Amino acid sequence: MELYSPWVLLLLLLLPALAYLKLHRRTPATVRFPSLSDIRQCPVSLRQRFRPLLSIARFVCIALLITALARPRKGTVLSEICTEGVAIEVVADRSGSMQAEMDYFGEKLNRFEVVKKVFSDFIAGNKKNLAGRSGDLIGLITFARFADTSCPLVLSHNVLLEFLKKTEIVRIRSEDGTGIGDAIALAAARLKKAEEEIHQRKARLIESGEQNADEQESGFNIKSKVIILLTDGINNAGRYDPLQAAELAQKWGIKIYSIGIGSAQAYTTIQTPLGTYKMPTGQNLDERLLKAVAERTGGFYGRADDAETLHQIVKKINELEKTEVKSIQYAQYSERFGPWTLGVLLMLVLEILCRCTVFRKIP
């Protein structure tokens, strides 16, 4: 709590002067006696002993009134966050080939599980060298034969992480495949749509006259649009050619970072009635296509044979795509002088009642 007019409290310095004047004020007697000796021998009653409390109460009233005039108020600090961030679509391959095992810092997981763990760190941070992307608009698109929007572009990343955690490798054989072109085209369309919606929202603000969009201090502004493509195969499904989809992304100002997942020594663990067997999966990665897709849009291609390499590629992307967050703080105040003025009123009424009843005097 603070005071709007603290200088008013200087009036409290007058209270000692008023007390001094009251104590030393001489009033002429209105009833004269030939001698005061008999009166001095009279016992002092409780009323006489406590009558100075009336003067104290009057000074308390004045002090409370001065404090109320200083306008005590309580402020609540509010903040608006203006983010000029990156709109990111994570496009992850969940075809059957992603079942191949991959080293995750000494632990053997399938490729898709490694991708999920590394990108969870990219989105939420890992308290080491990834701070997280809290100010970015991030969505998730997964694909096998068909591309699906697993999570729309959101700023609430807890929702995104839940969708990422629950996403699994495709199990239906008829849905297996690798439609890279369709996945890129869908991701580019989602990013383009998100940008258009933000512009339309600003246009509506201008038309309504509420505030100028150029002067808007809160909200999300897209600084750049990015697709992070992760796959371990070649394009063998879908309607769109990956290079044509990349041209569309380049036309819309979208940058693609492509990451090839896999190793020539990869294998898949299979459980059979006769025991556990490890079957080599080999390498079926179209690196030339992934490089061309990335270079056409101004991004880069990275090859990840293990989790450490994938982590380094993601860290590089994190450093290249910066987000600017401005926090604007302001305070809302509510007046708190009401209880002080109520205290003045109650104290004054009590003092007047006591002066006229219990502590009345003649004359």
C-alpha positions in Angstrom: 0.0 0.0 0.0 1.2 3.5 -0.7 0.0 7.1 -0.3 -1.0 9.2 -3.3 -0.3 12.5 -1.4 2.2 11.7 1.3 3.1 15.4 1.8 -0.3 15.8 3.6 1.2 13.9 6.5 3.2 17.0 7.3 0.0 18.3 8.9 0.6 15.7 11.7 3.4 18.0 12.9 0.7 20.5 14.0 -0.7 18.0 16.5 2.0 18.6 19.2 1.5 22.4 18.8 -2.3 22.0 19.3 -1.7 19.8 22.3 0.6 22.4 23.8 -1.9 25.2 23.2 -4.7 23.2 24.8 -2.7 22.3 27.9 -1.5 25.8 28.5 -4.7 27.6 27.7 -6.0 29.6 30.6 -9.8 29.9 30.9 -11.4 32.3 33.5 -13.5 30.7 36.2 -17.2 31.0 35.7 -18.1 30.1 39.4 -16.2 31.9 42.1 -15.5 30.5 45.6 -14.1 32.4 48.6 -11.8 29.4 49.3 -10.6 26.3 47.4 -9.4 24.4 50.4 -12.5 22.4 50.9 -12.7 21.6 47.2 -9.1 20.4 47.1 -9.9 17.9 49.9 -12.7 16.3 47.8 -11.8 12.9 46.3 -11.0 12.7 42.6 -13.6 10.6 40.8 -12.9 8.1 37.9 -14.7 10.5 35.5 -12.2 13.2 36.3 -9.3 10.9 36.0 -10.4 9.6 32.5 -11.7 12.9 31.1 -8.3 13.7 29.4 -9.1 10.7 27.1 -11.6 13.0 25.4 -8.8 15.3 24.2 -6.7 12.3 23.2 -9.7 11.0 21.1 -10.0 14.4 19.4 -6.3 14.3 18.4 -6.7 10.7 17.2 -9.6 11.9 15.0 -7.4 14.7 13.5 -4.6 12.2 12.8 -6.9 9.7 11.1 -8.4 12.5 9.0 -5.0 13.7 7.9 -4.0 10.1 7.0 -7.2 9.8 5.0 -6.5 13.0 3.1 -3.1 11.5 2.1 -5.2 8.9 0.1 -3.8 5.5 1.0 -4.2 3.1 -2.0 -3.2 -0.4 -2.9 -1.6 -1.1 -6.3 -1.7 -4.3 -8.3 1.1 -4.7 -10.8 -0.1 -6.1 -14.1 2.0 -6.9 -17.1 1.4 -7.4 -20.8 3.9 -9.4 -22.8 4.5 -8.3 -26.4 6.3 -11.1 -28.3 7.9 -10.9 -31.6 8.6 -14.5 -32.0 9.0 -17.4 -34.4 6.1 -19.5 -35.8 7.5 -23.1 -35.9 6.0 -26.2 -37.3 7.7 -29.4 -36.2 7.1 -32.0 -38.9 8.0 -35.5 -37.7 8.1 -38.7 -39.6 6.2 -41.5 -37.8 6.4 -44.2 -40.4 7.4 -47.8 -39.6 11.0 -47.2 -40.4 11.3 -44.9 -37.3 11.0 -48.1 -35.3 14.7 -48.7 -35.8 16.8 -48.3 -32.6 19.0 -45.3 -31.9 21.4 -44.4 -29.2 20.0 -41.9 -26.7 22.9 -41.1 -24.4 23.7 -44.7 -23.7 20.1 -45.9 -23.8 18.6 -47.7 -26.8 15.3 -46.2 -28.0 13.6 -46.2 -31.3 14.2 -43.2 -33.5 10.8 -41.7 -33.0 11.1 -41.8 -29.2 14.5 -40.0 -29.5 13.0 -37.3 -31.7 10.2 -36.8 -29.1 12.6 -36.5 -26.2 15.0 -34.1 -28.0 12.2 -31.9 -29.2 10.6 -31.8 -25.8 13.8 -30.3 -24.6 13.8 -27.9 -27.5 10.3 -26.7 -26.7 10.3 -26.7 -22.9 14.1 -26.3 -22.2 16.5 -28.8 -20.5 18.1 -26.5 -17.9 21.4 -26.9 -19.6 22.0 -25.4 -23.1 18.4 -25.1 -24.2 16.3 -22.4 -22.6 13.0 -23.4 -24.3 10.8 -21.6 -26.7 8.2 -20.1 -24.4 7.6 -17.1 -26.6 7.1 -18.9 -29.8 4.1 -20.2 -31.7 4.7 -23.9 -32.2 2.7 -26.6 -33.8 3.2 -30.3 -34.5 2.6 -32.2 -37.8 3.2 -35.9 -38.1 3.2 -37.9 -41.2 3.6 -41.4 -42.7 1.6 -42.1 -45.9 -0.7 -39.2 -44.8 0.2 -35.9 -43.1 -1.9 -34.9 -40.0 -2.0 -31.9 -37.8 -1.3 -33.5 -34.4 -1.4 -30.1 -32.6 -2.2 -26.7 -34.1 0.1 -23.7 -33.6 -0.2 -22.7 -29.9 1.6 -20.5 -27.4 0.5 -22.9 -24.6 3.3 -25.5 -24.9 2.0 -27.8 -22.2 -0.8 -28.8 -24.6 1.8 -29.3 -27.3 4.0 -31.5 -25.2 1.0 -33.7 -24.2 0.2 -34.2 -27.9 3.9 -35.0 -28.6 4.1 -37.5 -25.8 1.0 -39.4 -27.0 2.0 -39.5 -30.7 3.1 -43.0 -31.8 4.6 -44.7 -34.8 1.9 -45.7 -37.3 0.6 -49.3 -36.8 -1.8 -49.8 -39.7 0.1 -51.2 -42.7 -2.1 -49.4 -45.2 -1.1 -46.0 -43.6 2.6 -46.7 -43.7 4.8 -44.7 -46.1 6.7 -41.4 -46.3 4.8 -38.5 -47.7 7.4 -35.7 -47.2 5.9 -33.4 -49.9 2.4 -33.5 -48.3 3.8 -32.9 -44.9 5.8 -29.8 -46.0 2.7 -28.4 -47.9 0.5 -28.9 -44.9 3.0 -27.2 -42.5 3.4 -24.3 -44.9 -0.3 -23.8 -45.2 -0.7 -23.8 -41.4 2.0 -21.2 -41.0 0.5 -19.0 -43.8 -3.0 -19.3 -42.2 -1.6 -18.3 -38.8 0.0 -15.2 -40.2 -3.1 -14.2 -42.1 -5.2 -14.6 -38.9 -2.9 -12.3 -37.0 -3.1 -9.6 -39.7 -6.9 -9.9 -39.8 -7.1 -9.5 -36.1 -5.1 -6.2 -36.3 -7.2 -5.0 -39.2 -10.4 -5.5 -37.1 -8.8 -3.5 -34.3 -8.2 -0.7 -36.7 -11.7 -0.8 -38.1 -13.3 -0.8 -34.6 -11.2 2.1 -33.5 -10.2 0.5 -30.3 -6.5 1.0 -30.9 -4.0 1.3 -33.7 -2.4 -2.0 -34.6 0.9 -0.3 -35.2 0.7 1.0 -31.6 -0.5 -2.2 -30.1 1.7 -3.1 -27.2 0.5 -6.6 -26.5 0.0 -9.8 -28.5 2.1 -12.0 -30.8 3.9 -10.8 -33.9 5.4 -13.3 -36.3 9.1 -12.5 -36.8 9.8 -15.5 -39.0 8.2 -18.8 -40.1 10.1 -22.1 -39.8 9.5 -25.7 -40.6 11.7 -28.3 -38.9 11.5 -31.5 -40.9 12.6 -34.8 -39.5 12.6 -38.0 -41.5 14.5 -41.2 -42.1 13.2 -42.2 -45.5 12.5 -41.2 -49.0 9.4 -39.6 -50.4 7.2 -42.5 -51.7 3.7 -41.3 -51.0 1.4 -38.3 -51.2 0.2 -35.8 -53.9 2.9 -33.1 -53.6 6.5 -33.3 -54.7 8.8 -32.2 -51.9 10.6 -29.7 -54.1 7.3 -28.1 -55.3 6.2 -27.9 -51.7 9.5 -26.3 -50.8 9.0 -23.7 -53.5 5.6 -22.9 -52.1 7.2 -22.5 -48.6 9.9 -20.2 -50.1 7.2 -18.1 -51.8 5.5 -17.6 -48.4 8.7 -16.7 -46.7 9.0 -20.0 -44.8 12.4 -21.4 -44.0 12.9 -25.2 -43.8 15.5 -26.9 -41.6 15.6 -30.6 -42.6 17.1 -33.3 -40.5 17.9 -36.8 -41.7 17.5 -39.5 -39.0 19.3 -42.8 -39.1 22.5 -44.8 -39.5 23.8 -47.5 -41.8 24.3 -49.7 -38.7 20.7 -49.3 -37.5 18.7 -52.3 -36.4 15.3 -53.2 -35.0 14.7 -55.5 -32.1 12.0 -58.1 -32.8 10.4 -60.3 -30.2 9.6 -63.9 -31.4 8.5 -67.1 -29.7 12.1 -68.3 -30.2 13.6 -65.2 -28.5 14.7 -61.7 -29.2 16.4 -60.9 -32.5 18.1 -57.8 -33.9 17.4 -57.2 -37.6 19.5 -54.7 -39.5 17.4 -52.0 -41.2 20.0 -50.4 -43.3 19.8 -46.8 -44.5 17.1 -45.5 -46.8 17.6 -41.8 -46.5 17.3 -39.4 -49.5 19.9 -36.8 -48.3 20.1 -35.1 -51.7 16.4 -34.3 -51.5 16.5 -33.1 -47.9 19.5 -30.8 -48.8 17.7 -29.4 -51.8 14.5 -28.7 -49.8 16.5 -26.9 -47.1 18.7 -24.8 -49.4 15.8 -23.7 -51.6 14.2 -22.0 -48.6 17.3 -20.6 -46.9 17.6 -23.3 -44.2 20.2 -26.1 -43.8 20.3 -29.9 -43.7 21.7 -31.8 -40.8 22.4 -35.6 -40.5 21.7 -37.1 -37.0 23.0 -40.7 -36.4 22.4 -40.5 -32.7 20.7 -38.4 -30.0 23.8 -36.3 -29.4 24.1 -35.2 -33.0 20.4 -34.5 -33.2 20.7 -32.4 -30.0 23.5 -30.4 -31.6 21.4 -29.7 -34.7 18.4 -28.6 -32.7 20.7 -26.4 -30.6 22.0 -24.7 -33.7 18.4 -24.1 -34.9 17.6 -22.7 -31.5 20.5 -20.2 -31.7 19.6 -19.1 -35.3 16.0 -18.4 -34.5 15.8 -15.8 -31.8 12.7 -14.6 -30.1 12.2 -11.1 -28.6 9.9 -10.7 -25.7 9.0 -7.3 -24.2 7.2 -7.1 -20.9 5.2 -3.9 -20.2 4.3 -3.4 -16.6 1.6 -1.1 -15.2 -0.2 -0.7 -11.9 -3.9 -0.5 -11.1 -4.7 1.2 -7.8 -7.7 0.9 -5.6 -8.4 3.6 -3.0 -8.1 2.6 0.7 -9.0 5.8 2.5 -12.5 4.5 3.3 -11.6 2.7 6.5 -9.6 5.7 7.7 -12.5 8.1 7.2 -14.9 5.5 8.8 -12.5 5.4 11.8 -12.6 9.2 12.0 -16.4 9.2 12.0 -16.7 6.5 14.7 -14.1 8.1 16.9 -15.7 11.6 16.6 -19.2 10.2 17.4 -17.9 8.3 20.4 -16.0 11.3 21.7 -19.1 13.6 21.4 -21.4 11.1 23.1 -18.9 10.6 26.0 -18.5 14.4 26.3 -22.3 14.9 26.5 -23.0 12.0 28.8 -20.5 10.2 31.0 -17.9 13.0 31.0 -20.2 16.0 30.9 -19.4 19.0 33.0 -20.9 22.1 34.4 -20.8 24.7 32.9 
